[in-house]
């Protein structure tokens, strides 16, 4: 009896059938390029278009590269942000880090209260941070 297996079952992991029966090659050079494009934030459907494959095919065969690209880009940017925030030369980065990572910043007041209770200064490596008392501050 004749088996119902297709030719695609016998292809190597480096070459897969794309739309219309075309062959899409996912060799190491292309996988690295996919990883870089994903890290830059290019949408998966656009990456798939560049490599002439369906987005599902791209996700199926290059899942690791898509995940790693975004994770490595985040690591690089966060490392740069951290370096800038701790350099004492980029106060905007320090403030951004404090607001997003340390949850410092303006708090909303409970209904009925006119002023937030004062907060004690926080010492940070020889630097004292005075948090605002709930009043708007254009310097933050």
MODELLER restraints for C-alpha pairs under 7 A, 6 or more apart:
rsr = mdl.restraints
at = mdl.atoms
rsr.add(forms.Gaussian(group=physical.xy_distance, feature=features.Distance(at['CA:8:A'], at['CA:17:A']), mean=6.77, stdev=0.5))
rsr.add(forms.Gaussian(group=physical.xy_distance, feature=features.Distance(at['CA:14:A'], at['CA:25:A']), mean=5.78, stdev=0.5))
rsr.add(forms.Gaussian(group=physical.xy_distance, feature=features.Distance(at['CA:14:A'], at['CA:26:A']), mean=4.96, stdev=0.5))
rsr.add(forms.Gaussian(group=physical.xy_distance, feature=features.Distance(at['CA:14:A'], at['CA:27:A']), mean=5.45, stdev=0.5))
rsr.add(forms.Gaussian(group=physical.xy_distance, feature=features.Distance(at['CA:15:A'], at['CA:23:A']), mean=6.53, stdev=0.5))
rsr.add(forms.Gaussian(group=physical.xy_distance, feature=features.Distance(at['CA:15:A'], at['CA:24:A']), mean=5.71, stdev=0.5))
rsr.add(forms.Gaussian(group=physical.xy_distance, feature=features.Distance(at['CA:15:A'], at['CA:25:A']), mean=4.34, stdev=0.5))
rsr.add(forms.Gaussian(group=physical.xy_distance, feature=features.Distance(at['CA:15:A'], at['CA:26:A']), mean=5.91, stdev=0.5))
rsr.add(forms.Gaussian(group=physical.xy_distance, feature=features.Distance(at['CA:16:A'], at['CA:23:A']), mean=5.59, stdev=0.5))
rsr.add(forms.Gaussian(group=physical.xy_distance, feature=features.Distance(at['CA:16:A'], at['CA:24:A']), mean=5.24, stdev=0.5))
rsr.add(forms.Gaussian(group=physical.xy_distance, feature=features.Distance(at['CA:16:A'], at['CA:25:A']), mean=6.30, stdev=0.5))
rsr.add(forms.Gaussian(group=physical.xy_distance, feature=features.Distance(at['CA:17:A'], at['CA:23:A']), mean=4.38, stdev=0.5))
rsr.add(forms.Gaussian(group=physical.xy_distance, feature=features.Distance(at['CA:17:A'], at['CA:24:A']), mean=5.80, stdev=0.5))
rsr.add(forms.Gaussian(group=physical.xy_distance, feature=features.Distance(at['CA:18:A'], at['CA:24:A']), mean=5.62, stdev=0.5))
rsr.add(forms.Gaussian(group=physical.xy_distance, feature=features.Distance(at['CA:18:A'], at['CA:53:A']), mean=5.01, stdev=0.5))
rsr.add(forms.Gaussian(group=physical.xy_distance, feature=features.Distance(at['CA:18:A'], at['CA:54:A']), mean=6.61, stdev=0.5))
rsr.add(forms.Gaussian(group=physical.xy_distance, feature=features.Distance(at['CA:19:A'], at['CA:53:A']), mean=6.06, stdev=0.5))
rsr.add(forms.Gaussian(group=physical.xy_distance, feature=features.Distance(at['CA:19:A'], at['CA:54:A']), mean=6.47, stdev=0.5))
rsr.add(forms.Gaussian(group=physical.xy_distance, feature=features.Distance(at['CA:24:A'], at['CA:53:A']), mean=6.66, stdev=0.5))
rsr.add(forms.Gaussian(group=physical.xy_distance, feature=features.Distance(at['CA:31:A'], at['CA:62:A']), mean=6.94, stdev=0.5))
rsr.add(forms.Gaussian(group=physical.xy_distance, feature=features.Distance(at['CA:31:A'], at['CA:65:A']), mean=6.47, stdev=0.5))
rsr.add(forms.Gaussian(group=physical.xy_distance, feature=features.Distance(at['CA:34:A'], at['CA:47:A']), mean=6.92, stdev=0.5))
rsr.add(forms.Gaussian(group=physical.xy_distance, feature=features.Distance(at['CA:34:A'], at['CA:65:A']), mean=6.51, stdev=0.5))
rsr.add(forms.Gaussian(group=physical.xy_distance, feature=features.Distance(at['CA:34:A'], at['CA:66:A']), mean=6.82, stdev=0.5))
rsr.add(forms.Gaussian(group=physical.xy_distance, feature=features.Distance(at['CA:35:A'], at['CA:65:A']), mean=4.64, stdev=0.5))
rsr.add(forms.Gaussian(group=physical.xy_distance, feature=features.Distance(at['CA:35:A'], at['CA:66:A']), mean=5.47, stdev=0.5))
rsr.add(forms.Gaussian(group=physical.xy_distance, feature=features.Distance(at['CA:35:A'], at['CA:68:A']), mean=6.56, stdev=0.5))
rsr.add(forms.Gaussian(group=physical.xy_distance, feature=features.Distance(at['CA:35:A'], at['CA:69:A']), mean=4.33, stdev=0.5))
rsr.add(forms.Gaussian(group=physical.xy_distance, feature=features.Distance(at['CA:36:A'], at['CA:69:A']), mean=5.60, stdev=0.5))
rsr.add(forms.Gaussian(group=physical.xy_distance, feature=features.Distance(at['CA:38:A'], at['CA:66:A']), mean=5.51, stdev=0.5))
rsr.add(forms.Gaussian(group=physical.xy_distance, feature=features.Distance(at['CA:38:A'], at['CA:69:A']), mean=5.10, stdev=0.5))
rsr.add(forms.Gaussian(group=physical.xy_distance, feature=features.Distance(at['CA:38:A'], at['CA:70:A']), mean=5.71, stdev=0.5))
rsr.add(forms.Gaussian(group=physical.xy_distance, feature=features.Distance(at['CA:39:A'], at['CA:69:A']), mean=4.03, stdev=0.5))
rsr.add(forms.Gaussian(group=physical.xy_distance, feature=features.Distance(at['CA:39:A'], at['CA:70:A']), mean=4.12, stdev=0.5))
rsr.add(forms.Gaussian(group=physical.xy_distance, feature=features.Distance(at['CA:39:A'], at['CA:72:A']), mean=6.79, stdev=0.5))
rsr.add(forms.Gaussian(group=physical.xy_distance, feature=features.Distance(at['CA:39:A'], at['CA:73:A']), mean=5.02, stdev=0.5))
rsr.add(forms.Gaussian(group=physical.xy_distance, feature=features.Distance(at['CA:44:A'], at['CA:55:A']), mean=6.32, stdev=0.5))
rsr.add(forms.Gaussian(group=physical.xy_distance, feature=features.Distance(at['CA:45:A'], at['CA:55:A']), mean=5.30, stdev=0.5))
rsr.add(forms.Gaussian(group=physical.xy_distance, feature=features.Distance(at['CA:48:A'], at['CA:54:A']), mean=5.79, stdev=0.5))
rsr.add(forms.Gaussian(group=physical.xy_distance, feature=features.Distance(at['CA:48:A'], at['CA:55:A']), mean=5.17, stdev=0.5))
rsr.add(forms.Gaussian(group=physical.xy_distance, feature=features.Distance(at['CA:48:A'], at['CA:58:A']), mean=6.07, stdev=0.5))
rsr.add(forms.Gaussian(group=physical.xy_distance, feature=features.Distance(at['CA:81:A'], at['CA:93:A']), mean=6.61, stdev=0.5))
rsr.add(forms.Gaussian(group=physical.xy_distance, feature=features.Distance(at['CA:84:A'], at['CA:90:A']), mean=5.77, stdev=0.5))
rsr.add(forms.Gaussian(group=physical.xy_distance, feature=features.Distance(at['CA:84:A'], at['CA:93:A']), mean=6.27, stdev=0.5))
rsr.add(forms.Gaussian(group=physical.xy_distance, feature=features.Distance(at['CA:85:A'], at['CA:91:A']), mean=6.80, stdev=0.5))
rsr.add(forms.Gaussian(group=physical.xy_distance, feature=features.Distance(at['CA:85:A'], at['CA:93:A']), mean=4.72, stdev=0.5))
rsr.add(forms.Gaussian(group=physical.xy_distance, feature=features.Distance(at['CA:85:A'], at['CA:94:A']), mean=4.10, stdev=0.5))
rsr.add(forms.Gaussian(group=physical.xy_distance, feature=features.Distance(at['CA:85:A'], at['CA:97:A']), mean=6.83, stdev=0.5))
rsr.add(forms.Gaussian(group=physical.xy_distance, feature=features.Distance(at['CA:86:A'], at['CA:94:A']), mean=6.74, stdev=0.5))
rsr.add(forms.Gaussian(group=physical.xy_distance, feature=features.Distance(at['CA:98:A'], at['CA:104:A']), mean=5.52, stdev=0.5))
rsr.add(forms.Gaussian(group=physical.xy_distance, feature=features.Distance(at['CA:99:A'], at['CA:105:A']), mean=5.41, stdev=0.5))
rsr.add(forms.Gaussian(group=physical.xy_distance, feature=features.Distance(at['CA:106:A'], at['CA:134:A']), mean=6.20, stdev=0.5))
rsr.add(forms.Gaussian(group=physical.xy_distance, feature=features.Distance(at['CA:107:A'], at['CA:134:A']), mean=6.66, stdev=0.5))
rsr.add(forms.Gaussian(group=physical.xy_distance, feature=features.Distance(at['CA:109:A'], at['CA:116:A']), mean=6.48, stdev=0.5))
rsr.add(forms.Gaussian(group=physical.xy_distance, feature=features.Distance(at['CA:115:A'], at['CA:134:A']), mean=6.31, stdev=0.5))
rsr.add(forms.Gaussian(group=physical.xy_distance, feature=features.Distance(at['CA:116:A'], at['CA:133:A']), mean=5.89, stdev=0.5))
rsr.add(forms.Gaussian(group=physical.xy_distance, feature=features.Distance(at['CA:116:A'], at['CA:134:A']), mean=5.30, stdev=0.5))
rsr.add(forms.Gaussian(group=physical.xy_distance, feature=features.Distance(at['CA:117:A'], at['CA:133:A']), mean=6.68, stdev=0.5))
rsr.add(forms.Gaussian(group=physical.xy_distance, feature=features.Distance(at['CA:118:A'], at['CA:133:A']), mean=5.25, stdev=0.5))
rsr.add(forms.Gaussian(group=physical.xy_distance, feature=features.Distance(at['CA:119:A'], at['CA:131:A']), mean=6.57, stdev=0.5))
rsr.add(forms.Gaussian(group=physical.xy_distance, feature=features.Distance(at['CA:119:A'], at['CA:133:A']), mean=6.74, stdev=0.5))
rsr.add(forms.Gaussian(group=physical.xy_distance, feature=features.Distance(at['CA:121:A'], at['CA:128:A']), mean=6.34, stdev=0.5))
rsr.add(forms.Gaussian(group=physical.xy_distance, feature=features.Distance(at['CA:121:A'], at['CA:129:A']), mean=5.55, stdev=0.5))
rsr.add(forms.Gaussian(group=physical.xy_distance, feature=features.Distance(at['CA:121:A'], at['CA:130:A']), mean=4.67, stdev=0.5))
rsr.add(forms.Gaussian(group=physical.xy_distance, feature=features.Distance(at['CA:121:A'], at['CA:131:A']), mean=6.62, stdev=0.5))
rsr.add(forms.Gaussian(group=physical.xy_distance, feature=features.Distance(at['CA:122:A'], at['CA:128:A']), mean=5.68, stdev=0.5))
rsr.add(forms.Gaussian(group=physical.xy_distance, feature=features.Distance(at['CA:122:A'], at['CA:129:A']), mean=5.22, stdev=0.5))
rsr.add(forms.Gaussian(group=physical.xy_distance, feature=features.Distance(at['CA:122:A'], at['CA:130:A']), mean=6.66, stdev=0.5))
rsr.add(forms.Gaussian(group=physical.xy_distance, feature=features.Distance(at['CA:123:A'], at['CA:129:A']), mean=6.32, stdev=0.5))
